[in-house]
Amino acid sequence: MKALILTASFLSIFPFPSRTIQLFFSFFKTLVGKEIAVELKNDVVLTGTLHSVDQYLNIKLTNVSVVNQEKYPQLTALKNCFIRGSVVRYVQINPNDVDTELLQDATRKEFSQVTGGEK
């Protein structure tokens, strides 16, 4: 399965991070109820259903499973979890769950507002 992968370092390429985070927040809200995988900075990878996301990009997952159960057996009983946004390395999303045209339009609009419409 191919996946759309979003990283925290991706946010650093934008000149106004707070506006960009708002764009990502709006994007993630459209994915509530979808299956995602979250890789943490400590190399743990969790999959689950996105239950909610907040303006700090904190993520709440339900129906959680650990990708490498042999390495992290203490996490096998985990069913729901809250993940602080600052510990997320990657978020993997099924490309079929993403409206790429809507995302591109929102990104263009945001870039246009930031640059004052210049190209």
Residue frames as a rotation matrix with the C-alpha (Angstrom) as fourth column:
MET 1
0.579 0.815 0.000 0.00
0.815 -0.579 0.000 0.00
0.000 0.000 -1.000 0.00
LYS 2
-0.431 -0.647 0.628 1.34
0.592 -0.728 -0.344 3.38
0.681 0.224 0.698 -0.94
ALA 3
0.328 0.505 -0.798 0.95
0.932 -0.311 0.186 6.08
-0.154 -0.805 -0.573 1.65
LEU 4
0.409 -0.170 0.896 1.02
0.140 -0.959 -0.246 9.83
0.902 0.226 -0.369 1.80
ILE 5
0.160 -0.460 -0.874 3.60
0.972 0.226 0.059 10.68
0.171 -0.859 0.483 4.46
LEU 6
0.649 0.066 0.758 3.60
0.008 -0.997 0.080 14.01
0.761 -0.046 -0.648 6.28
THR 7
-0.016 -0.748 -0.664 6.53
0.900 0.279 -0.335 15.04
0.436 -0.602 0.669 8.43
ALA 8
0.651 0.179 -0.738 7.08
0.611 -0.700 0.369 17.71
-0.450 -0.691 -0.565 11.04
SER 9
-0.385 -0.874 -0.298 10.13
0.435 -0.456 0.776 18.96
-0.814 0.169 0.556 9.11
PHE 10
-0.362 0.353 0.863 7.82
0.903 -0.098 0.419 19.63
0.233 0.930 -0.283 6.15
LEU 11
0.682 0.687 -0.249 6.28
0.731 -0.645 0.224 22.44
-0.007 -0.335 -0.942 8.20
SER 12
0.187 -0.696 -0.693 9.64
0.471 -0.556 0.685 24.21
-0.862 -0.455 0.224 8.45
ILE 13
-0.608 -0.455 0.651 9.70
0.777 -0.175 0.605 25.10
-0.161 0.873 0.459 4.73
PHE 14
0.277 0.798 0.535 6.81
0.793 -0.504 0.342 27.53
0.542 0.330 -0.773 5.13
PRO 15
-0.522 -0.595 0.611 7.53
0.239 -0.790 -0.565 31.14
0.819 -0.149 0.555 6.12
PHE 16
-0.351 0.484 0.802 4.65
-0.850 -0.524 -0.055 31.41
0.393 -0.701 0.595 8.63
PRO 17
-0.901 -0.131 -0.414 4.54
-0.038 0.973 -0.226 28.16
0.433 -0.188 -0.882 10.63
SER 18
-0.756 0.650 0.074 1.48
-0.070 0.032 -0.997 29.06
-0.651 -0.759 0.021 12.70
ARG 19
0.025 0.762 -0.647 -0.62
-0.900 -0.264 -0.346 29.57
-0.434 0.591 0.680 9.55
THR 20
-0.369 -0.250 -0.895 0.77
-0.710 0.697 0.098 26.35
0.600 0.672 -0.435 8.10
ILE 21
-0.999 0.037 0.016 -0.08
0.015 0.713 -0.701 24.41
-0.037 -0.700 -0.713 11.26
GLN 22
-0.318 0.942 -0.106 -3.64
-0.482 -0.257 -0.838 25.73
-0.816 -0.215 0.536 10.94
LEU 23
0.023 0.258 -0.966 -3.70
-0.989 0.149 0.016 24.38
0.148 0.955 0.258 7.37
PHE 24
-0.723 -0.349 -0.596 -2.51
-0.287 0.937 -0.200 20.96
0.629 0.027 -0.777 8.57
PHE 25
-0.858 0.474 0.199 -5.00
-0.132 0.170 -0.976 21.04
-0.497 -0.864 -0.083 11.45
SER 26
0.024 0.900 -0.435 -7.84
-0.828 -0.226 -0.513 21.63
-0.560 0.373 0.740 8.98
PHE 27
-0.159 -0.169 -0.973 -6.48
-0.825 0.564 0.037 18.87
0.543 0.808 -0.229 6.75
PHE 28
-0.941 -0.267 -0.208 -6.24
-0.113 0.827 -0.551 16.35
0.319 -0.495 -0.808 9.59
LYS 29
-0.545 0.812 0.208 -9.79
-0.474 -0.094 -0.875 17.14
-0.691 -0.576 0.436 10.71
THR 30
0.173 0.612 -0.772 -10.97
-0.985 0.123 -0.124 15.83
0.019 0.781 0.624 7.33
LEU 31
-0.360 -0.431 -0.828 -9.31
-0.476 0.848 -0.234 12.50
0.802 0.310 -0.510 8.14
VAL 32
-0.552 0.228 0.802 -11.21
-0.779 0.201 -0.594 11.81
-0.297 -0.953 0.067 11.38
GLY 33
0.502 0.743 0.443 -12.55
-0.571 0.670 -0.475 8.27
-0.650 -0.014 0.760 11.23
LYS 34
0.751 -0.311 -0.582 -9.84
-0.465 0.376 -0.801 7.13
0.469 0.873 0.138 8.78
GLU 35
0.853 -0.520 -0.043 -7.09
0.466 0.722 0.512 4.59
-0.235 -0.457 0.858 9.39
ILE 36
0.699 -0.701 0.144 -3.61
-0.505 -0.625 -0.595 6.14
0.507 0.343 -0.791 9.80
ALA 37
0.540 -0.651 -0.533 -0.16
0.782 0.622 0.033 5.09
0.311 -0.434 0.845 10.96
VAL 38
0.873 -0.273 0.403 1.87
-0.374 -0.907 0.196 7.31
0.312 -0.322 -0.894 13.26
GLU 39
0.319 -0.850 -0.419 5.61
0.701 0.509 -0.499 6.88
0.638 -0.134 0.759 13.66
LEU 40
0.992 0.016 -0.126 6.96
0.108 -0.629 0.770 8.42
-0.067 -0.777 -0.625 16.83
LYS 41
0.543 -0.836 0.070 10.41
-0.703 -0.499 -0.506 9.89
0.459 0.226 -0.859 17.31
ASN 42
-0.085 -0.554 0.828 11.33
-0.844 0.482 0.236 6.88
-0.530 -0.679 -0.508 19.49
ASP 43
-0.787 -0.295 -0.542 10.69
-0.605 0.544 0.582 4.59
0.123 0.786 -0.606 16.45
VAL 44
-0.628 0.679 0.382 7.39
0.272 0.651 -0.709 3.16
-0.730 -0.341 -0.593 17.73
VAL 45
-0.877 0.429 -0.217 4.82
-0.374 -0.326 0.869 2.86
0.302 0.843 0.446 14.94
LEU 46
-0.627 0.759 0.173 1.14
0.137 0.326 -0.935 2.79
-0.767 -0.563 -0.308 15.89
THR 47
-0.870 0.486 0.090 -1.79
0.033 -0.125 0.992 2.26
0.493 0.865 0.093 13.56
GLY 48
-0.596 0.734 -0.325 -5.35
0.631 0.177 -0.756 3.11
-0.497 -0.655 -0.569 14.38
THR 49
0.108 0.750 0.653 -8.41
0.904 -0.347 0.250 5.14
0.414 0.563 -0.715 13.58
LEU 50
-0.865 -0.390 0.314 -7.99
0.274 -0.893 -0.356 8.89
0.420 -0.222 0.880 13.87
HIS 51
-0.079 0.847 -0.525 -10.47
0.996 0.087 -0.011 9.94
0.037 -0.524 -0.851 16.55
SER 52
0.932 0.346 -0.111 -9.46
0.351 -0.936 0.033 13.59
-0.092 -0.070 -0.993 16.91
VAL 53
-0.189 -0.956 0.225 -6.71
0.929 -0.249 -0.274 16.13
0.318 0.158 0.935 16.35
ASP 54
0.638 0.396 -0.660 -6.22
0.628 -0.763 0.149 19.54
-0.445 -0.510 -0.736 17.95
GLN 55
0.983 -0.172 0.064 -4.53
-0.104 -0.809 -0.578 22.80
0.152 0.561 -0.814 16.98
TYR 56
0.289 -0.927 0.238 -1.21
-0.825 -0.114 0.553 21.53
-0.486 -0.356 -0.798 18.42
LEU 57
0.130 -0.091 -0.987 -1.46
-0.790 0.592 -0.159 18.51
0.599 0.801 0.005 16.09
ASN 58
-0.682 -0.140 0.718 -1.92
-0.604 0.661 -0.445 16.21
-0.412 -0.737 -0.535 19.08
ILE 59
-0.381 0.474 -0.794 -3.57
-0.642 0.482 0.596 13.02
0.665 0.737 0.120 17.86
LYS 60
-0.255 0.365 0.895 -6.05
-0.736 0.527 -0.425 10.69
-0.627 -0.768 0.135 19.53
LEU 61
-0.568 -0.002 -0.823 -6.23
-0.645 0.622 0.444 7.18
0.511 0.783 -0.354 18.05
THR 62
0.224 0.622 0.750 -8.75
-0.823 0.533 -0.197 4.42
-0.522 -0.573 0.631 18.68
ASN 63
0.971 0.154 0.180 -8.45
-0.067 0.908 -0.414 0.72
-0.227 0.390 0.892 17.75
VAL 64
0.418 -0.898 -0.139 -4.69
-0.907 -0.420 -0.018 1.02
-0.042 0.134 -0.990 18.18
SER 65
0.939 -0.314 0.139 -2.22
0.303 0.948 0.098 -1.69
-0.163 -0.050 0.985 17.22
VAL 66
0.348 -0.911 -0.222 1.56
-0.516 -0.384 0.765 -1.69
-0.782 -0.152 -0.604 17.36
VAL 67
0.660 -0.115 -0.742 3.35
-0.712 0.218 -0.667 -2.49
0.239 0.969 0.062 14.12
ASN 68
-0.182 -0.806 -0.563 6.32
-0.326 0.590 -0.739 -4.28
0.927 0.049 -0.371 15.76
GLN 69
0.718 0.618 0.322 4.68
-0.504 0.142 0.852 -6.19
0.481 -0.774 0.413 18.60
GLU 70
0.627 -0.554 -0.547 7.77
0.621 0.780 -0.077 -8.35
0.469 -0.292 0.834 19.24
LYS 71
-0.422 -0.852 0.309 9.88
0.522 -0.507 -0.686 -5.27
0.741 -0.128 0.659 19.96
TYR 72
-0.769 0.230 0.596 7.21
-0.510 -0.783 -0.355 -3.46
0.385 -0.577 0.720 22.01
PRO 73
-0.544 0.585 -0.602 5.18
0.473 0.806 0.356 -6.18
0.693 -0.091 -0.715 23.81
GLN 74
-0.734 0.240 -0.635 4.22
0.556 -0.326 -0.765 -3.72
-0.390 -0.915 0.106 26.56
LEU 75
-0.729 0.442 -0.522 2.09
-0.531 -0.847 0.024 -1.83
-0.432 0.295 0.852 24.02
THR 76
-0.918 0.348 -0.189 0.05
0.091 0.650 0.754 -4.78
0.385 0.675 -0.629 22.74
ALA 77
-0.405 0.802 -0.439 -2.76
0.898 0.258 -0.357 -4.15
-0.173 -0.538 -0.825 25.25
LEU 78
-0.760 0.055 -0.648 -3.10
-0.011 -0.997 -0.072 -0.54
-0.650 -0.048 0.758 24.09
LYS 79
-0.192 0.774 0.603 -6.53
0.931 0.338 -0.137 0.15
-0.310 0.535 -0.786 22.54
ASN 80
0.801 0.383 0.460 -6.81
0.495 -0.856 -0.148 3.97
0.337 0.346 -0.875 22.60
CYS 81
-0.042 -0.852 -0.522 -4.07
0.954 -0.190 0.233 6.55
-0.298 -0.488 0.821 22.93
PHE 82
0.970 0.165 -0.176 -3.28
0.132 -0.974 -0.185 10.24
-0.202 0.156 -0.967 22.94
ILE 83
0.180 -0.941 0.287 -0.11
0.982 0.189 0.004 11.25
-0.058 0.281 0.958 21.09
ARG 84
0.410 -0.137 -0.902 1.51
0.199 -0.952 0.235 14.60
-0.890 -0.275 -0.363 21.72
GLY 85
0.992 0.109 0.067 2.17
0.090 -0.220 -0.971 16.34
-0.091 0.969 -0.228 18.40
SER 86
0.535 -0.844 -0.048 5.79
-0.844 -0.536 0.014 17.14
-0.037 0.033 -0.999 19.25
VAL 87
-0.168 -0.618 0.768 6.73
-0.511 0.721 0.468 13.42
-0.843 -0.313 -0.437 19.42
VAL 88
0.721 0.499 0.481 5.39
0.166 0.549 -0.819 12.55
-0.672 0.671 0.313 15.96
ARG 89
-0.476 -0.876 -0.075 7.96
0.004 -0.087 0.996 11.85
-0.879 0.474 0.045 13.25
TYR 90
-0.953 0.190 -0.236 5.64
-0.241 -0.002 0.970 10.76
0.184 0.982 0.048 10.41
VAL 91
-0.146 0.940 0.308 1.95
-0.373 0.236 -0.897 10.32
-0.916 -0.246 0.317 9.75
GLN 92
-0.989 -0.149 -0.006 1.08
-0.072 0.444 0.893 7.85
-0.131 0.883 -0.450 7.01
ILE 93
-0.151 0.977 -0.151 -2.26
-0.486 -0.206 -0.849 8.22
-0.861 -0.055 0.506 5.31
ASN 94
-0.199 0.207 0.958 -3.94
0.714 0.700 -0.003 6.09
-0.671 0.684 -0.287 2.69
PRO 95
-0.951 -0.243 -0.190 -3.82
0.063 -0.757 0.651 8.21
-0.302 0.607 0.735 -0.49
ASN 96
-0.560 0.809 0.176 -7.43
0.540 0.196 0.819 7.25
0.628 0.554 -0.546 -1.26
ASP 97
0.168 0.613 -0.772 -8.48
0.982 -0.169 0.080 9.12
-0.082 -0.772 -0.630 1.89
VAL 98
-0.389 -0.434 -0.812 -6.96
0.394 -0.876 0.279 12.40
-0.832 -0.212 0.512 0.69
ASP 99
0.744 0.572 0.344 -8.72
0.606 -0.361 -0.709 14.88
-0.282 0.736 -0.615 -1.56
THR 100
-0.205 -0.979 0.013 -5.55
0.882 -0.179 0.435 16.07
-0.424 0.101 0.900 -3.30
GLU 101
-0.225 0.171 0.959 -7.29
0.680 -0.677 0.280 18.77
0.698 0.716 0.036 -5.32
LEU 102
0.817 0.565 0.114 -8.75
0.279 -0.561 0.779 20.32
0.504 -0.605 -0.616 -2.17
LEU 103
0.579 -0.687 -0.439 -5.37
0.619 0.021 0.785 20.10
-0.530 -0.726 0.437 -0.44
GLN 104
-0.391 -0.740 0.547 -3.57
0.919 -0.286 0.271 21.70
-0.044 0.609 0.792 -3.39
ASP 105
0.145 0.535 0.832 -6.13
0.498 -0.766 0.406 24.51
0.855 0.356 -0.377 -3.61
ALA 106
0.949 0.210 -0.236 -5.83
0.299 -0.357 0.885 25.23
0.101 -0.910 -0.402 0.11
THR 107
0.201 -0.960 -0.196 -2.03
0.793 0.042 0.608 25.23
-0.576 -0.277 0.769 -0.13
ARG 108
-0.382 -0.290 0.878 -2.08
0.832 -0.520 0.190 27.60
0.402 0.803 0.440 -3.11
LYS 109
0.554 0.677 0.484 -4.49
0.341 -0.715 0.611 29.91
0.760 -0.173 -0.626 -1.31
GLU 110
0.842 -0.293 -0.453 -2.33
0.438 -0.120 0.891 29.91
-0.315 -0.949 0.027 1.83
PHE 111
-0.166 -0.968 0.186 0.83
0.907 -0.075 0.415 30.58
-0.388 0.238 0.890 -0.19
SER 112
-0.140 0.208 0.968 -0.89
0.692 -0.679 0.246 33.40
0.708 0.704 -0.049 -2.05
GLN 113
0.862 0.497 0.099 -1.97
0.252 -0.589 0.768 35.02
0.440 -0.637 -0.633 1.23
VAL 114
0.586 -0.710 -0.391 1.52
0.590 0.044 0.806 34.69
-0.555 -0.703 0.445 2.69
THR 115
-0.421 -0.840 0.341 3.30
0.832 -0.208 0.515 36.13
-0.362 0.500 0.787 -0.34
GLY 116
-0.262 0.395 -0.880 0.72
-0.073 -0.918 -0.390 38.80
-0.962 -0.038 0.269 -1.08
GLY 117
0.724 0.678 0.127 -0.27
0.008 0.176 -0.984 37.23
-0.690 0.714 0.122 -4.40
GLU 118
0.255 -0.686 -0.681 3.17
-0.938 -0.347 -0.002 37.48
-0.235 0.639 -0.732 -6.04
LYS 119
0.993 0.090 0.078 4.47
-0.062 0.951 -0.304 34.54
-0.102 0.297 0.950 -8.05
